[in-house]
Amino acid sequence: MKRVTLGHDGPAVSVLCLGTMTWGNQTPEADAHAQIDMAADRGINFMDTAEMYPVNPVRAETIGRTEEIIGNWIAKGGRREDWVIATKIAGEGSVARGGEEITGASIHRELEAALKRLRTDYVDLYQFHWPNRGSYMFRKNWTYDPRPADRATVIANMEECLEALQREVDRGTIRHFGLSNESAWGTAQWLRLSEDRGLPRVQTMQNEYSLLCRLYDTDMAELSLYEDVGLIAFSPLGAGYLTGKYQGGAVPEGSRKGWTPTMGGRETPRVGPAVEAYLDIARRHGLDPVHLALAWCRTRPFMTSAIFGATSLGQLERVLGSVAVTLSDEVLAEIDAAHRAHPMPF
């Protein structure tokens, strides 16, 4: 399993990241623990979770349950030192913490709760799940309007949060800081403030990215490259669409289609034809479409790791097979042609 540096100067992490958002809902605890063991045996050392998991749906009574499942694995003898564990604090409007914003006080309080659930003394990568000021992610890009906005208030909150993160770094509870569902402007402000004041630096960005969702390819891609803020891509399989399992209106038993946040519960008529174009490329070149989608992610110059989710060991085995796949120039050219023919399908 290839490993790359996490962001600017973080630890070496596997190019695939074990996603956990179904653990405690669709995925029982015993199955989740089996996934951790299998992933570790195959060279994965990077795991991503969040305060608000499990999702689909998010419920107040299950907030933190996924972190607890990981903590139980550690408590029963799992090797914490073999893993780079990332978690997130939810921004304004979440079910978590009653919709509380991310502030210096909430960072400390939620981090303490996360450490208790994870049964660990530190988090390797602590991420802000989305900014307090909102985000154009999760299909909100079609109607996103940044107004009203008060720049001074936003900057003051950023400074407060960075100071809180520094206190946690000083006491050894977090090692690195990352963002999620952020914009180029927001990320640039975090970087500027940390540089000016010697506070924790943004290492990574966790945004949606796949053959079906390439919003990252412009301003964010440039920022990633010049500033060493690596992308940790979530939903690299397009919420499951790129596996082909939803073609023709199919909804397999146990599917989470319609609940997934990256789809916003809505599907446009453009999704099916776009997916079919990529499935056709895979068929003609004898490739598993899952391998096509994940191997393509590894070709992107700003990519650190792609987060995948599996609800069974069989799905995990299929994903792991993608690391042996290298796409030819011919396949990459056909992918580019399909993207031009089917831009922004959802």
Secondary structure, 3 states (H helix, E strand, C coil): CCEEECCCCCCEEECEEEECCCECCCECHHHHHHHHHHHHHCCCCEEECCCCCCCCCCCHHHCCHHHHHHHHHHHCCCCHHHCEEEEEECCCCCCHHHHCCCCHHHHHHHHHHHHHHHCCCCEEEEEECCCCCCCCCCCHHHCCCCCCCCHHHHHHHHHHHHHHHHHHHHCCCEEEEEEECCCHHHHHHHHHHHHHHCCCCEEEEECECECCECHHHCHHHHHHHHHCCEEEEECCCHHHHHHCCCHHHCCCCCCCCCCCCCCCCCCCCCHHHHHHHHHHHHHHCCCCHHHHHHHHHHCCCCEEEEEECCCCHHHHHHHHHHHHCCCCHHHHHHHHHHHHHCCCCC
